[in-house]
Amino acid sequence: MSQEKKSGNLIAIITMIFLFGMISFVTNLAAPMGIVLKSQFQVSNALGMLGNFGNFIAYAVMGIPSGILLQRVGYKKTALIAVAVGFVGVGIQYLSGYSSPSSAFAVYLIGAFVAGFSMCLLNTVVNPMLNLLGGEGNRGNQFIQIGGSFNSIMATITPVFVGILVAMAIKARGGNVDSAAQISDIFPVMYIALAVFAFAFIILIFVPIPEPNANAATEPIGKLMSGALKFRHFVFGAIAIFVYVGVEVGVPGTMNLFLTDTKTGMGINATIAGTMVGAYWFLMLIGRLAGASLGSLISSKVMLSVTSAVGLIFVLLAILLPTSTMVTLPFDITSEGQSIPFVIPINAIFLTLVGLCTSIMWGGIFNLAVEGLGKYVAAASGLFMVLVCGGGILPVIQNFVADKAGFMTSYWVIILCLAYLLYYGLIGCKNVNKDIPVE
């Protein structure tokens, strides 16, 4: 390989890894933004999660079209479209900070929905592109793991960053969480997102991206999708992905609202709450690294079953233990120019630990669901992308329960979801349709 081509590939790889991180950065902005939306617009917990809902429901709309677009225009053009759409989506969210009080909420939600289109397109492109640029095989998988790790790092940073900005806004206005935070306070996060999208777009224009199987003929996508749906373990797995993403997003998102809410929650400093949510995503990073190391030794079935069972225990403890039991961690945190003790309810510790469990579930569910599908795997992947919308729907349901019955009661929704994942790991993942031709 020539030195010029190696340099071009390296730039493309770095760009893809940064885009992998941007998927997480933009997606995980939506949940902590719920605090800001509740503060500025005085809405319920369920309505506060509508930005998250808009971001994820876009997957239901764009999942299948993104696969068709990739097939028709290739990786590079799809990536360019995704980045441009992401820039527009974040830009609309930025403009919501300048909108009139009567329209700002709606403008923000439109921006979150448009950004969701971009995240869906990027998810469709980034994984196979990193695999391709790495030369496929073990090396390609290694690049995907690096991208996934950077994804987790950005997920860790985002809620902490938002929490710090909210705390700074509270100090500047001399108010409290209920009256201080506004969308404009989160502008620094949006500036970063806009800058990275613009930089990635420019780089992608000039970096050559290989197009595998550009002229390969395939069966109609509709026929392939209907074929995939004939496999019971895939259908159950698709439901598991819907449920899993709802758990992954709902646990930390609702915990953030629980910790900061001054009326029905704990009324804790936003920086401390953001740090706990960041710790959840950091534990997901640790879990993913461990899962990558142990993946060749432990089956997906065992990993999914064990993590679902342990997650059930953690969430049950969070529900059953009294929220009045406080734990002081052995360090202080600087917020609003002051050093304050890091004191949190014990429930938050167990909810944060769930991040270790959710970390490896996506890969485990995907591997089990597409096992034995042969030519239907690509179509199955498109259907999976549609059901990522569970990350928007289930948190809204959970926070509707929180509005009616309290935050800890809402985690029974998570219990039901984890129980289904345990069922899938133990029983539902078995391929009972081995007689269907897959070649």
Residue pairs with C-beta under 8 A, 6 or more apart in sequence:
8 207
8 208
9 133
11 203
11 207
12 129
12 133
12 203
12 204
12 207
12 208
12 209
13 130
13 133
13 134
13 143
15 200
15 203
15 204
15 207
16 126
16 129
16 130
16 133
16 147
17 130
17 143
17 146
17 147
17 150
18 150
18 196
18 200
19 79
19 83
19 122
19 126
19 200
20 126
20 130
20 147
20 148
20 150
20 151
21 147
21 150
21 151
21 153
21 154
22 86
22 122
22 154
22 193
22 196
22 197
22 200
23 119
23 122
23 123
23 126
23 151
24 151
24 152
24 154
24 155
24 158
25 154
25 155
25 157
25 158
25 192
25 193
25 196
26 55
26 86
26 89
26 90
26 115
26 118
26 119
26 193
27 55
27 56
27 119
27 155
27 391
28 154
28 155
28 158
28 159
28 281
29 158
29 162
29 186
29 189
29 193
30 51
30 52
30 54
30 55
30 112
31 49
31 52
31 159
31 249
31 252
31 253
31 256
31 277
31 395
32 158
32 159
32 162
32 163
32 253
32 256
32 274
32 277
33 51
33 52
33 108
33 162
33 183
33 186
34 45
34 48
34 49
34 51
34 52
34 253
34 256
34 257
35 48
35 162
35 166
35 177
35 181
35 256
35 257
35 260
35 270
35 273
36 162
36 166
36 181
36 182
36 183
36 185
36 186
37 43
37 47
37 48
37 50
37 51
37 105
37 108
37 183
38 44
38 45
38 47
38 48
38 178
38 257
38 261
39 166
39 177
39 178
39 179
39 180
39 181
39 182
40 104
40 105
40 181
40 182
40 183
41 47
41 104
41 105
42 178
43 105
44 399
44 403
45 254
45 257
45 261
45 399
45 400
45 402
45 403
45 407
46 396
46 399
46 400
46 402
46 403
48 257
48 399
49 253
49 395
49 396
49 399
50 109
50 112
50 396
51 108
51 109
51 112
52 112
52 249
52 253
52 391
52 392
52 395
52 396
53 392
53 393
53 395
53 396
54 109
54 110
54 112
54 113
54 116
54 392
55 112
55 113
55 115
55 116
55 119
55 391
55 392
56 116
56 245
56 249
56 388
56 389
56 390
56 391
56 392
56 393
57 113
57 116
57 389
57 392
57 393
58 113
58 114
58 115
58 116
58 117
58 119
58 120
58 389
59 116
59 119
59 120
59 385
59 386
59 387
59 388
59 389
59 391
59 392
60 386
60 387
60 389
61 117
62 116
62 117
62 120
62 121
63 120
63 382
63 383
63 384
63 385
63 386
63 387
63 388
63 389
64 221
64 225
64 382
64 383
64 385
64 386
66 78
66 120
66 121
66 123
66 124
66 382
66 385
67 124
67 221
67 378
67 379
67 381
67 382
67 385
68 221
69 78
69 81
69 121
69 124
70 78
70 124
70 125
71 218
71 221
73 81
74 209
74 211
74 214
75 125
75 128
75 129
75 132
75 209
75 210
75 211
76 204
76 209
76 211
78 121
78 124
78 125
79 121
79 122
79 125
79 126
79 129
79 204
79 209
80 201
80 204
80 205
81 121
82 118
82 121
82 122
82 124
82 125
83 118
83 122
83 197
83 200
83 201
83 204
84 197
84 201
85 114
85 115
85 117
85 118
85 121
86 115
86 118
86 119
86 122
86 193
86 197
87 194
87 197
87 198
87 201
88 114
89 111
89 112
89 113
89 114
89 115
89 116
89 117
89 118
90 111
90 115
90 190
90 193
90 194
90 197
91 111
91 194
92 107
92 108
92 110
92 111
92 114
93 107
93 108
93 111
93 112
93 115
93 183
93 190
94 111
94 187
94 190
94 194
95 107
95 111
96 104
96 105
96 107
96 108
96 111
96 183
97 104
97 182
97 183
97 184
97 186
97 187
98 184
99 107
104 183
108 183
116 392
120 385
120 388
123 385
123 388
124 385
126 147
127 144
127 147
129 209
130 140
130 143
130 144
130 147
131 140
131 141
131 143
131 144
132 140
132 210
132 212
133 140
133 143
133 210
134 140
134 141
134 142
134 143
134 144
145 288
145 292
148 288
149 285
149 288
149 289
152 281
152 282
152 284
152 285
152 288
152 359
153 285
155 281
155 284
155 285
156 278
156 279
156 281
156 282
156 285
157 278
158 189
158 278
158 281
159 252
159 256
159 274
159 277
159 278
159 281
160 271
160 274
160 275
160 277
160 278
161 188
161 189
161 274
162 186
162 189
162 274
163 270
163 271
163 272
163 273
163 274
163 275
163 277
163 278
164 271
164 274
164 335
165 185
165 186
165 188
165 189
166 177
166 180
166 181
166 185
166 186
166 270
166 271
166 274
167 269
167 270
167 271
167 335
167 336
168 185
168 336
169 180
169 181
169 182
169 185
170 176
170 177
170 180
170 181
170 270
170 336
171 336
171 337
172 180
173 179
173 180
176 262
177 260
177 261
177 262
177 267
177 270
178 262
178 263
181 270
218 224
218 378
219 375
221 379
221 382
224 375
224 376
224 378
224 379
225 379
225 380
225 382
225 383
227 375
227 376
227 379
227 436
228 234
228 373
228 376
228 379
228 380
228 383
229 235
229 383
230 433
230 436
231 372
231 373
231 376
231 431
231 433
231 436
232 431
232 432
232 433
233 368
233 369
233 371
233 428
233 429
233 430
233 431
233 432
233 433
234 369
234 370
234 373
234 376
234 380
236 369
236 424
236 428
236 429
237 365
237 366
237 368
237 369
237 370
237 424
237 428
237 429
238 369
238 380
238 383
238 384
238 387
239 387
239 420
239 424
240 365
240 369
240 420
240 421
240 424
240 428
241 362
241 365
241 366
241 369
241 384
241 387
241 388
241 390
242 387
242 388
242 389
242 390
242 393
242 394
243 390
243 394
243 417
243 420
243 421
244 358
244 361
244 362
244 365
244 390
244 417
244 421
245 362
245 387
245 388
245 389
245 390
245 391
245 394
246 390
246 391
246 393
246 394
246 395
246 398
246 417
247 311
247 354
247 358
247 361
247 394
247 414
247 417
247 418
247 421
248 284
248 358
248 361
248 362
248 391
249 391
249 392
249 394
249 395
250 391
250 394
250 395
250 398
250 413
250 414
251 280
251 315
251 351
251 354
251 355
251 358
251 411
251 414
252 277
252 280
252 281
252 351
252 352
252 355
253 277
253 395
254 395
254 398
254 399
254 402
254 407
254 410
254 411
255 273
255 276
255 277
255 280
255 348
255 351
255 352
256 273
256 274
256 276
256 277
257 265
257 399
257 402
257 407
258 265
258 266
258 347
258 348
258 402
258 407
258 408
259 265
259 266
259 268
259 272
259 273
259 276
259 344
259 345
259 348
260 266
260 267
260 268
260 270
260 273
261 267
261 407
264 402
264 406
264 407
265 407
266 323
266 344
266 345
268 343
268 344
269 333
269 335
269 336
269 340
270 335
271 333
271 335
272 333
272 335
272 340
272 342
272 343
272 344
275 333
275 342
276 344
276 348
276 352
279 352
279 355
280 351
280 352
280 354
280 355
281 355
282 355
283 352
283 353
283 355
283 356
283 359
284 355
284 356
284 358
284 359
285 359
286 356
286 359
287 355
287 356
287 357
287 358
287 359
287 360
288 359
288 360
290 359
290 360
291 303
291 359
291 360
291 363
294 303
295 303
295 363
300 363
300 364
300 365
300 367
300 368
301 364
301 368
301 425
301 426
301 429
302 425
303 360
303 364
304 360
304 361
304 364
304 365
304 368
304 421
304 424
304 425
304 429
305 422
305 425
305 426
307 356
307 357
307 358
307 359
307 360
307 361
307 364
308 357
308 361
308 418
308 419
308 421
308 422
308 425
309 422
310 356
310 357
311 354
311 357
311 358
311 418
311 421
312 415
312 418
312 419
312 422
314 350
314 351
314 353
314 354
314 357
315 350
315 351
315 354
315 411
315 414
315 415
315 418
316 415
317 347
317 350
318 347
318 348
318 350
318 351
318 408
318 411
319 347
319 408
319 409
319 411
319 412
319 415
321 346
321 347
321 350
323 345
323 347
323 408
324 345
325 345
325 346
325 347
326 343
326 344
326 345
326 346
327 343
327 344
327 345
327 346
327 349
328 341
328 342
328 343
329 342
329 343
329 344
331 342
332 339
332 340
332 341
332 342
333 339
333 340
333 342
334 340
347 408
351 411
361 421
364 425
365 421
365 424
366 384
368 424
368 425
368 429
369 380
369 384
369 429
370 377
370 380
370 381
371 429
371 431
372 431
372 433
372 434
372 438
373 380
373 438
374 438
374 439
375 438
375 439
376 438
394 413
394 417
397 413
398 410
398 411
398 413
398 414
399 410
401 409
401 410
401 412
401 413
402 409
402 410
